[in-house]
Amino acid sequence: MENRRSAATIADVAFQAGVGASTVSRVLNGGQVSGPARARVTAAIDDLGYRPRASARALVTGSTGTLALVVPFFTHPSAVERLRGVLAAVDEADFELVVCNVATPAQRDEYLGRRSPLDRSDGLLIQSLAPTDEEADAFLRAGSPVVLLDAFHPRLPSVLADDVAGGMLATRHLIELGHERIAFIGDRPDPGFGFVASDRRRDGYRRALQLGPDGRLVAHRLTRELLCLPEPPTAVFAASDTQALGVLEAANAEGFSVPDDLSLVGFDDLEVAPYVGLTTVHQPLEESGRQGIERLLALVHHEDGRPHEERLELELRVRRTTAPPR
């Protein structure tokens, strides 16, 4: 029975319901069908577990019942938390999701260019990758909805946080505690991907002593170098919680106590942050994924009346890793 369910066709549904295949098609696509026939078809669909192929539905209705997500490094912690919100919203809307993972600059160019999944989906959500002007123009010419999540282009609707304000929020906290030697650890600019969040968080930070590429291990190495300076920093603002964890590890390795010898602020408020007592800038990662899909669905259904650019609320979560300098 399980094999029959997985392989059910429109002909199987028609045979079990005692109707023609055209009647099943009209039921699936909202056409005119008598009440008794519709009931038999619906019962057969439920019994057989039939699901129409997206390609077949697209031929009849122009809709694939599918949304697409282009996301870089989707196994990274912040991407995973956003993906939870995306999947929850997609499930509630009864759509399927195609995920295109970007791991190289070449893949980024392909998925935002000639291999864009727009041709096989009803709408596209692009996470953390800002399209070029040429790419944005191509999306607009295609006519299908595109929404940016954690990214920005003036011609495309977006859902994002104010990273500059978040950087100011974190650094202001350290300054108000009395810190004067404050280091920043973030990403090295990478034109291949076009990530801008770390740069914008650095723009909100008053004094940058060191800048390096993304990642926990690199943050660990940079922090050990900073702590070996004749006058080491008394505080560090890390552009992500992942980097902040590397700072914590390095401080422990060098014999620095957090927060007595070194205060630390991260950014994101990942699930692990409360467990290690990390002071961090909270952004609603899971909720942002949900909002991104809801915005995309509103465009798909021609019901969007939201602002062109939606800003997410940021909040400083003060925990155990910050204190006044000794």
C-alpha positions as YAML, in Angstrom:
chain: A
units: angstrom
residues:
- id: 1
  name: MET
  ca: [0.00, 0.00, 0.00]
- id: 2
  name: GLU
  ca: [2.88, 2.37, 0.77]
- id: 3
  name: ASN
  ca: [4.31, 1.87, -2.72]
- id: 4
  name: ARG
  ca: [0.93, 2.62, -4.29]
- id: 5
  name: ARG
  ca: [0.69, 5.83, -2.26]
- id: 6
  name: SER
  ca: [4.12, 7.09, -3.26]
- id: 7
  name: ALA
  ca: [3.52, 6.32, -6.96]
- id: 8
  name: ALA
  ca: [-0.12, 7.46, -7.24]
- id: 9
  name: THR
  ca: [-0.98, 9.29, -10.47]
- id: 10
  name: ILE
  ca: [-3.88, 11.42, -11.62]
- id: 11
  name: ALA
  ca: [-5.15, 8.34, -13.49]
- id: 12
  name: ASP
  ca: [-5.21, 6.36, -10.21]
- id: 13
  name: VAL
  ca: [-7.26, 9.10, -8.57]
- id: 14
  name: ALA
  ca: [-9.67, 9.22, -11.51]
- id: 15
  name: PHE
  ca: [-10.12, 5.43, -11.50]
- id: 16
  name: GLN
  ca: [-10.80, 5.23, -7.76]
- id: 17
  name: ALA
  ca: [-13.21, 8.20, -7.87]
- id: 18
  name: GLY
  ca: [-15.00, 6.88, -10.96]
- id: 19
  name: VAL
  ca: [-14.45, 10.06, -12.95]
- id: 20
  name: GLY
  ca: [-12.29, 11.19, -15.84]
- id: 21
  name: ALA
  ca: [-8.79, 12.60, -15.44]
- id: 22
  name: SER
  ca: [-10.07, 15.99, -16.61]
- id: 23
  name: THR
  ca: [-12.47, 16.09, -13.66]
- id: 24
  name: VAL
  ca: [-9.61, 15.41, -11.24]
- id: 25
  name: SER
  ca: [-7.63, 18.20, -12.89]
- id: 26
  name: ARG
  ca: [-10.53, 20.65, -12.46]
- id: 27
  name: VAL
  ca: [-10.83, 19.72, -8.76]
- id: 28
  name: LEU
  ca: [-7.09, 20.27, -8.25]
- id: 29
  name: ASN
  ca: [-7.18, 23.65, -9.96]
- id: 30
  name: GLY
  ca: [-10.45, 25.04, -8.60]
- id: 31
  name: GLY
  ca: [-12.61, 24.44, -11.67]
- id: 32
  name: GLN
  ca: [-16.34, 23.76, -11.85]
- id: 33
  name: VAL
  ca: [-17.18, 20.24, -10.59]
- id: 34
  name: SER
  ca: [-20.40, 18.90, -9.07]
- id: 35
  name: GLY
  ca: [-20.49, 18.40, -5.32]
- id: 36
  name: PRO
  ca: [-20.67, 14.57, -5.33]
- id: 37
  name: ALA
  ca: [-17.89, 14.22, -7.91]
- id: 38
  name: ARG
  ca: [-15.67, 16.68, -6.02]
- id: 39
  name: ALA
  ca: [-16.24, 14.70, -2.81]
- id: 40
  name: ARG
  ca: [-15.26, 11.42, -4.50]
- id: 41
  name: VAL
  ca: [-12.14, 12.96, -6.00]
- id: 42
  name: THR
  ca: [-11.11, 14.54, -2.70]
- id: 43
  name: ALA
  ca: [-11.60, 11.23, -0.89]
- id: 44
  name: ALA
  ca: [-9.52, 9.40, -3.50]
- id: 45
  name: ILE
  ca: [-6.73, 11.98, -3.24]
- id: 46
  name: ASP
  ca: [-6.65, 11.56, 0.54]
- id: 47
  name: ASP
  ca: [-6.78, 7.78, 0.35]
- id: 48
  name: LEU
  ca: [-4.04, 7.47, -2.25]
- id: 49
  name: GLY
  ca: [-1.87, 10.23, -0.81]
- id: 50
  name: TYR
  ca: [-1.71, 11.79, -4.28]
- id: 51
  name: ARG
  ca: [0.31, 14.96, -4.74]
- id: 52
  name: PRO
  ca: [0.28, 16.72, -8.12]
- id: 53
  name: ARG
  ca: [3.68, 17.39, -9.60]
- id: 54
  name: ALA
  ca: [4.70, 21.02, -9.52]
- id: 55
  name: SER
  ca: [5.50, 20.98, -13.22]
- id: 56
  name: ALA
  ca: [2.02, 19.69, -14.09]
- id: 57
  name: ARG
  ca: [0.32, 22.23, -11.87]
- id: 58
  name: ALA
  ca: [2.41, 24.99, -13.42]
- id: 59
  name: LEU
  ca: [1.22, 24.10, -16.91]
- id: 60
  name: VAL
  ca: [-2.42, 24.52, -15.86]
- id: 61
  name: THR
  ca: [-2.32, 27.35, -13.32]
- id: 62
  name: GLY
  ca: [1.04, 29.04, -13.81]
- id: 63
  name: SER
  ca: [1.81, 28.23, -10.15]
- id: 64
  name: THR
  ca: [4.39, 25.68, -9.02]
- id: 65
  name: GLY
  ca: [3.42, 25.61, -5.33]
- id: 66
  name: THR
  ca: [7.14, 26.06, -4.62]
- id: 67
  name: LEU
  ca: [9.23, 28.84, -3.11]
- id: 68
  name: ALA
  ca: [13.00, 29.10, -3.46]
- id: 69
  name: LEU
  ca: [15.65, 30.16, -0.95]
- id: 70
  name: VAL
  ca: [19.21, 31.12, -1.88]
- id: 71
  name: VAL
  ca: [21.35, 31.11, 1.27]
- id: 72
  name: PRO
  ca: [25.12, 31.11, 1.89]
- id: 73
  name: PHE
  ca: [26.55, 28.46, 4.23]
- id: 74
  name: PHE
  ca: [23.13, 27.35, 5.44]
- id: 75
  name: THR
  ca: [24.66, 25.08, 8.11]
- id: 76
  name: HIS
  ca: [26.15, 28.07, 9.95]
- id: 77
  name: PRO
  ca: [24.37, 28.73, 13.29]
- id: 78
  name: SER
  ca: [22.70, 32.03, 12.38]
- id: 79
  name: ALA
  ca: [21.56, 30.67, 9.01]
- id: 80
  name: VAL
  ca: [20.10, 27.59, 10.70]
- id: 81
  name: GLU
  ca: [18.08, 29.72, 13.11]
- id: 82
  name: ARG
  ca: [16.70, 31.81, 10.25]
- id: 83
  name: LEU
  ca: [15.92, 28.63, 8.33]
- id: 84
  name: ARG
  ca: [13.70, 27.44, 11.19]
- id: 85
  name: GLY
  ca: [11.46, 30.45, 10.71]
- id: 86
  name: VAL
  ca: [11.49, 30.03, 6.94]
- id: 87
  name: LEU
  ca: [10.45, 26.38, 7.13]
- id: 88
  name: ALA
  ca: [7.70, 27.05, 9.67]
- id: 89
  name: ALA
  ca: [6.17, 29.76, 7.48]
- id: 90
  name: VAL
  ca: [6.46, 27.64, 4.31]
- id: 91
  name: ASP
  ca: [4.78, 24.67, 6.00]
- id: 92
  name: GLU
  ca: [1.89, 26.79, 7.23]
- id: 93
  name: ALA
  ca: [1.37, 28.16, 3.71]
- id: 94
  name: ASP
  ca: [1.32, 24.65, 2.18]
- id: 95
  name: PHE
  ca: [4.20, 25.43, -0.17]
- id: 96
  name: GLU
  ca: [7.31, 23.41, -0.87]
- id: 97
  name: LEU
  ca: [10.76, 24.93, -0.48]
- id: 98
  name: VAL
  ca: [13.80, 24.58, -2.74]
- id: 99
  name: VAL
  ca: [17.03, 25.50, -0.93]
- id: 100
  name: CYS
  ca: [20.06, 26.59, -2.96]
- id: 101
  name: ASN
  ca: [23.16, 26.58, -0.74]
- id: 102
  name: VAL
  ca: [25.92, 28.99, -1.74]
- id: 103
  name: ALA
  ca: [29.41, 27.91, -0.68]
- id: 104
  name: THR
  ca: [31.58, 29.74, -3.24]
- id: 105
  name: PRO
  ca: [31.51, 33.10, -5.04]
- id: 106
  name: ALA
  ca: [30.92, 31.21, -8.31]
- id: 107
  name: GLN
  ca: [27.79, 29.58, -6.87]
- id: 108
  name: ARG
  ca: [26.61, 32.98, -5.67]
- id: 109
  name: ASP
  ca: [26.91, 34.36, -9.20]
- id: 110
  name: GLU
  ca: [25.11, 31.35, -10.67]
- id: 111
  name: TYR
  ca: [22.15, 31.30, -8.27]
- id: 112
  name: LEU
  ca: [21.67, 35.06, -8.54]
- id: 113
  name: GLY
  ca: [22.23, 34.87, -12.29]
- id: 114
  name: ARG
  ca: [21.65, 32.26, -14.97]
- id: 115
  name: ARG
  ca: [20.77, 29.44, -12.54]
- id: 116
  name: SER
  ca: [18.33, 31.49, -10.51]
- id: 117
  name: PRO
  ca: [15.52, 29.20, -9.24]
- id: 118
  name: LEU
  ca: [12.90, 31.79, -10.23]
- id: 119
  name: ASP
  ca: [12.01, 29.79, -13.33]
- id: 120
  name: ARG
  ca: [10.90, 26.82, -11.23]
- id: 121
  name: SER
  ca: [9.29, 28.57, -8.26]
- id: 122
  name: ASP
  ca: [6.59, 31.14, -7.50]
- id: 123
  name: GLY
  ca: [8.98, 33.42, -5.63]
- id: 124
  name: LEU
  ca: [12.55, 33.76, -4.40]
- id: 125
  name: LEU
  ca: [13.94, 34.66, -0.97]
- id: 126
  name: ILE
  ca: [17.62, 35.67, -1.01]
- id: 127
  name: GLN
  ca: [19.37, 35.59, 2.36]
- id: 128
  name: SER
  ca: [22.48, 37.60, 3.28]
- id: 129
  name: LEU
  ca: [23.50, 38.17, -0.37]
- id: 130
  name: ALA
  ca: [23.02, 41.63, -1.85]
- id: 131
  name: PRO
  ca: [22.28, 41.52, -5.60]
- id: 132
  name: THR
  ca: [24.18, 43.77, -7.97]
- id: 133
  name: ASP
  ca: [22.28, 46.36, -10.00]
- id: 134
  name: GLU
  ca: [22.39, 44.06, -13.03]
- id: 135
  name: GLU
  ca: [21.04, 41.11, -11.03]
- id: 136
  name: ALA
  ca: [18.26, 43.23, -9.51]
- id: 137
  name: ASP
  ca: [17.28, 44.44, -12.99]
- id: 138
  name: ALA
  ca: [17.11, 40.83, -14.21]
- id: 139
  name: PHE
  ca: [14.86, 39.85, -11.30]
- id: 140
  name: LEU
  ca: [12.52, 42.75, -12.00]
- id: 141
  name: ARG
  ca: [12.35, 41.90, -15.70]
- id: 142
  name: ALA
  ca: [11.46, 38.30, -14.81]
- id: 143
  name: GLY
  ca: [8.36, 39.61, -13.05]
- id: 144
  name: SER
  ca: [8.36, 37.04, -10.22]
- id: 145
  name: PRO
  ca: [8.51, 38.17, -6.58]
- id: 146
  name: VAL
  ca: [11.94, 38.46, -4.97]
- id: 147
  name: VAL
  ca: [12.53, 39.41, -1.31]
- id: 148
  name: LEU
  ca: [15.87, 40.03, 0.38]
- id: 149
  name: LEU
  ca: [16.47, 38.79, 3.93]
- id: 150
  name: ASP
  ca: [19.44, 40.22, 5.84]
- id: 151
  name: ALA
  ca: [20.47, 41.98, 2.63]
- id: 152
  name: PHE
  ca: [19.61, 45.18, 0.79]
- id: 153
  name: HIS
  ca: [19.11, 46.58, -2.68]
- id: 154
  name: PRO
  ca: [17.08, 49.77, -3.17]
- id: 155
  name: ARG
  ca: [14.91, 48.27, -5.93]
- id: 156
  name: LEU
  ca: [13.93, 45.06, -4.10]
- id: 157
  name: PRO
  ca: [11.82, 44.61, -0.93]
- id: 158
  name: SER
  ca: [13.84, 43.59, 2.11]
- id: 159
  name: VAL
  ca: [13.65, 42.42, 5.71]
- id: 160
  name: LEU
  ca: [16.80, 43.25, 7.65]
- id: 161
  name: ALA
  ca: [18.35, 44.57, 10.85]
- id: 162
  name: ASP
  ca: [20.14, 47.89, 11.20]
- id: 163
  name: ASP
  ca: [23.68, 46.59, 11.66]
- id: 164
  name: VAL
  ca: [25.13, 50.05, 12.18]
- id: 165
  name: ALA
  ca: [22.71, 50.68, 15.04]
- id: 166
  name: GLY
  ca: [23.55, 47.24, 16.45]
- id: 167
  name: GLY
  ca: [27.27, 48.03, 16.42]
- id: 168
  name: MET
  ca: [26.61, 51.31, 18.18]
- id: 169
  name: LEU
  ca: [24.43, 49.56, 20.74]
- id: 170
  name: ALA
  ca: [27.17, 47.07, 21.63]
- id: 171
  name: THR
  ca: [30.01, 49.60, 21.75]
- id: 172
  name: ARG
  ca: [28.01, 52.18, 23.68]
- id: 173
  name: HIS
  ca: [27.41, 49.56, 26.37]
- id: 174
  name: LEU
  ca: [31.16, 49.00, 26.73]
- id: 175
  name: ILE
  ca: [31.91, 52.72, 26.76]
- id: 176
  name: GLU
  ca: [29.26, 53.34, 29.42]
- id: 177
  name: LEU
  ca: [30.91, 50.66, 31.56]
- id: 178
  name: GLY
  ca: [34.11, 52.73, 31.41]
- id: 179
  name: HIS
  ca: [36.14, 50.86, 28.79]
- id: 180
  name: GLU
  ca: [38.52, 52.89, 26.62]
- id: 181
  name: ARG
  ca: [40.62, 50.20, 24.93]
- id: 182
  name: ILE
  ca: [37.94, 48.40, 22.90]
- id: 183
  name: ALA
  ca: [38.84, 45.98, 20.10]
- id: 184
  name: PHE
  ca: [36.65, 44.85, 17.23]
- id: 185
  name: ILE
  ca: [36.84, 41.41, 15.61]
- id: 186
  name: GLY
  ca: [34.87, 40.91, 12.42]
- id: 187
  name: ASP
  ca: [35.02, 39.79, 8.81]
- id: 188
  name: ARG
  ca: [37.54, 40.82, 6.22]
- id: 189
  name: PRO
  ca: [35.63, 42.31, 3.25]
- id: 190
  name: ASP
  ca: [35.00, 39.63, 0.59]
- id: 191
  name: PRO
  ca: [33.88, 41.07, -2.76]
- id: 192
  name: GLY
  ca: [33.19, 37.54, -4.03]
- id: 193
  name: PHE
  ca: [30.20, 37.13, -1.73]
- id: 194
  name: GLY
  ca: [29.38, 40.77, -1.06]
- id: 195
  name: PHE
  ca: [28.67, 40.30, 2.66]
- id: 196
  name: VAL
  ca: [28.19, 43.68, 4.36]
- id: 197
  name: ALA
  ca: [26.89, 42.96, 7.87]
- id: 198
  name: SER
  ca: [30.28, 42.91, 9.58]
- id: 199
  name: ASP
  ca: [31.38, 46.12, 7.86]
- id: 200
  name: ARG
  ca: [28.18, 47.84, 8.93]
- id: 201
  name: ARG
  ca: [28.56, 46.60, 12.51]
- id: 202
  name: ARG
  ca: [32.11, 47.90, 12.47]
- id: 203
  name: ASP
  ca: [30.79, 51.23, 11.20]
- id: 204
  name: GLY
  ca: [28.74, 51.42, 14.38]
- id: 205
  name: TYR
  ca: [31.74, 50.70, 16.54]
- id: 206
  name: ARG
  ca: [33.82, 53.62, 17.86]
- id: 207
  name: ARG
  ca: [37.32, 52.19, 17.78]
- id: 208
  name: ALA
  ca: [38.54, 49.21, 15.72]
- id: 209
  name: LEU
  ca: [41.93, 47.83, 16.79]
- id: 210
  name: GLN
  ca: [41.99, 44.69, 14.71]
- id: 211
  name: LEU
  ca: [40.01, 43.29, 11.81]
- id: 212
  name: GLY
  ca: [40.10, 39.75, 10.48]
- id: 213
  name: PRO
  ca: [38.12, 37.14, 8.52]
- id: 214
  name: ASP
  ca: [35.03, 35.41, 9.80]
- id: 215
  name: GLY
  ca: [35.13, 32.32, 11.99]
- id: 216
  name: ARG
  ca: [35.60, 31.06, 15.51]
- id: 217
  name: LEU
  ca: [39.17, 29.78, 14.99]
- id: 218
  name: VAL
  ca: [40.34, 33.03, 13.42]
- id: 219
  name: ALA
  ca: [38.72, 35.05, 16.20]
- id: 220
  name: HIS
  ca: [40.58, 32.82, 18.66]
- id: 221
  name: ARG
  ca: [43.94, 33.56, 16.98]
- id: 222
  name: LEU
  ca: [43.32, 37.30, 16.67]
- id: 223
  name: THR
  ca: [42.27, 37.58, 20.30]
- id: 224
  name: ARG
  ca: [45.45, 35.87, 21.49]
- id: 225
  name: GLU
  ca: [47.44, 38.38, 19.45]
- id: 226
  name: LEU
  ca: [45.46, 41.27, 20.94]
- id: 227
  name: LEU
  ca: [45.91, 40.02, 24.49]
- id: 228
  name: CYS
  ca: [49.68, 39.85, 24.01]
- id: 229
  name: LEU
  ca: [49.92, 43.56, 23.22]
- id: 230
  name: PRO
  ca: [51.77, 45.75, 25.77]
- id: 231
  name: GLU
  ca: [48.42, 47.38, 26.53]
- id: 232
  name: PRO
  ca: [45.80, 44.76, 25.65]
- id: 233
  name: PRO
  ca: [42.19, 45.77, 25.18]
- id: 234
  name: THR
  ca: [39.89, 45.64, 28.17]
- id: 235
  name: ALA
  ca: [36.89, 44.86, 25.98]
- id: 236
  name: VAL
  ca: [36.08, 43.23, 22.66]
- id: 237
  name: PHE
  ca: [33.06, 43.65, 20.39]
- id: 238
  name: ALA
  ca: [32.78, 40.62, 18.11]
- id: 239
  name: ALA
  ca: [30.67, 40.95, 14.96]
- id: 240
  name: SER
  ca: [28.98, 37.59, 15.62]
- id: 241
  name: ASP
  ca: [28.39, 35.22, 18.50]
- id: 242
  name: THR
  ca: [30.43, 32.58, 16.66]
- id: 243
  name: GLN
  ca: [33.44, 34.89, 16.75]
- id: 244
  name: ALA
  ca: [32.68, 35.81, 20.37]
- id: 245
  name: LEU
  ca: [33.00, 32.12, 21.31]
- id: 246
  name: GLY
  ca: [36.46, 32.13, 19.75]
- id: 247
  name: VAL
  ca: [37.32, 35.19, 21.85]
- id: 248
  name: LEU
  ca: [36.17, 33.38, 25.01]
- id: 249
  name: GLU
  ca: [38.35, 30.37, 24.20]
- id: 250
  name: ALA
  ca: [41.39, 32.56, 23.53]
- id: 251
  name: ALA
  ca: [40.91, 34.58, 26.72]
- id: 252
  name: ASN
  ca: [40.81, 31.38, 28.77]
- id: 253
  name: ALA
  ca: [43.91, 30.06, 27.00]
- id: 254
  name: GLU
  ca: [45.84, 33.26, 27.80]
- id: 255
  name: GLY
  ca: [44.75, 33.28, 31.43]
- id: 256
  name: PHE
  ca: [42.40, 36.27, 31.09]
- id: 257
  name: SER
  ca: [39.23, 36.19, 33.14]
- id: 258
  name: VAL
  ca: [35.97, 37.24, 31.45]
- id: 259
  name: PRO
  ca: [34.66, 39.79, 32.43]
- id: 260
  name: ASP
  ca: [37.20, 40.73, 35.13]
- id: 261
  name: ASP
  ca: [40.12, 41.15, 32.71]
- id: 262
  name: LEU
  ca: [38.20, 41.33, 29.44]
- id: 263
  name: SER
  ca: [34.61, 42.26, 28.66]
- id: 264
  name: LEU
  ca: [32.99, 40.76, 25.60]
- id: 265
  name: VAL
  ca: [29.92, 41.56, 23.49]
- id: 266
  name: GLY
  ca: [28.71, 39.43, 20.58]
- id: 267
  name: PHE
  ca: [26.01, 39.85, 17.93]
- id: 268
  name: ASP
  ca: [23.06, 37.59, 17.00]
- id: 269
  name: ASP
  ca: [22.04, 35.97, 20.32]
- id: 270
  name: LEU
  ca: [22.39, 32.40, 19.11]
- id: 271
  name: GLU
  ca: [20.89, 29.58, 21.16]
- id: 272
  name: VAL
  ca: [24.25, 28.97, 22.84]
- id: 273
  name: ALA
  ca: [24.62, 32.59, 24.04]
- id: 274
  name: PRO
  ca: [22.55, 32.31, 27.25]
- id: 275
  name: TYR
  ca: [24.33, 29.08, 28.22]
- id: 276
  name: VAL
  ca: [27.75, 30.72, 28.17]
- id: 277
  name: GLY
  ca: [26.42, 33.96, 29.67]
- id: 278
  name: LEU
  ca: [27.34, 36.00, 26.59]
- id: 279
  name: THR
  ca: [26.31, 39.64, 26.46]
- id: 280
  name: THR
  ca: [25.16, 40.15, 22.90]
- id: 281
  name: VAL
  ca: [23.00, 42.15, 20.51]
- id: 282
  name: HIS
  ca: [19.83, 40.13, 20.01]
- id: 283
  name: GLN
  ca: [18.30, 40.02, 16.57]
- id: 284
  name: PRO
  ca: [15.20, 37.89, 15.97]
- id: 285
  name: LEU
  ca: [16.79, 35.35, 13.62]
- id: 286
  name: GLU
  ca: [13.97, 32.80, 13.53]
- id: 287
  name: GLU
  ca: [11.31, 35.51, 13.33]
- id: 288
  name: SER
  ca: [13.19, 37.20, 10.50]
- id: 289
  name: GLY
  ca: [13.00, 33.98, 8.46]
- id: 290
  name: ARG
  ca: [9.27, 33.84, 9.05]
- id: 291
  name: GLN
  ca: [8.84, 37.50, 8.11]
- id: 292
  name: GLY
  ca: [10.84, 37.02, 4.94]
- id: 293
  name: ILE
  ca: [8.57, 34.20, 3.73]
- id: 294
  name: GLU
  ca: [5.40, 36.03, 4.79]
- id: 295
  name: ARG
  ca: [6.55, 39.07, 2.81]
- id: 296
  name: LEU
  ca: [7.29, 36.84, -0.20]
- id: 297
  name: LEU
  ca: [3.90, 35.11, 0.01]
- id: 298
  name: ALA
  ca: [2.13, 38.46, 0.18]
- id: 299
  name: LEU
  ca: [3.82, 39.40, -3.10]
- id: 300
  name: VAL
  ca: [2.98, 36.02, -4.64]
- id: 301
  name: HIS
  ca: [-0.69, 36.59, -3.80]
- id: 302
  name: HIS
  ca: [-0.56, 40.26, -4.88]
- id: 303
  name: GLU
  ca: [-1.49, 41.35, -1.36]
- id: 304
  name: ASP
  ca: [1.64, 43.18, -0.26]
- id: 305
  name: GLY
  ca: [1.07, 46.54, 1.41]
- id: 306
  name: ARG
  ca: [4.12, 46.61, 3.64]
- id: 307
  name: PRO
  ca: [6.96, 49.16, 3.65]
- id: 308
  name: HIS
  ca: [9.58, 48.55, 0.97]
- id: 309
  name: GLU
  ca: [12.19, 48.05, 3.68]
- id: 310
  name: GLU
  ca: [11.21, 46.34, 6.95]
- id: 311
  name: ARG
  ca: [13.57, 46.77, 9.90]
- id: 312
  name: LEU
  ca: [13.95, 44.18, 12.65]
- id: 313
  name: GLU
  ca: [14.13, 45.27, 16.27]
- id: 314
  name: LEU
  ca: [17.53, 44.89, 17.97]
- id: 315
  name: GLU
  ca: [18.05, 44.61, 21.70]
- id: 316
  name: LEU
  ca: [21.13, 44.39, 23.91]
- id: 317
  name: ARG
  ca: [21.00, 41.31, 26.14]
- id: 318
  name: VAL
  ca: [23.34, 41.95, 29.08]
- id: 319
  name: ARG
  ca: [24.68, 38.77, 30.69]
- id: 320
  name: ARG
  ca: [27.90, 37.70, 32.44]
- id: 321
  name: THR
  ca: [30.62, 38.65, 29.96]
- id: 322
  name: THR
  ca: [30.63, 42.43, 30.50]
- id: 323
  name: ALA
  ca: [31.62, 44.48, 33.53]
- id: 324
  name: PRO
  ca: [33.51, 47.75, 34.29]
- id: 325
  name: PRO
  ca: [37.28, 47.55, 33.72]
- id: 326
  name: ARG
  ca: [39.50, 46.98, 36.71]
...
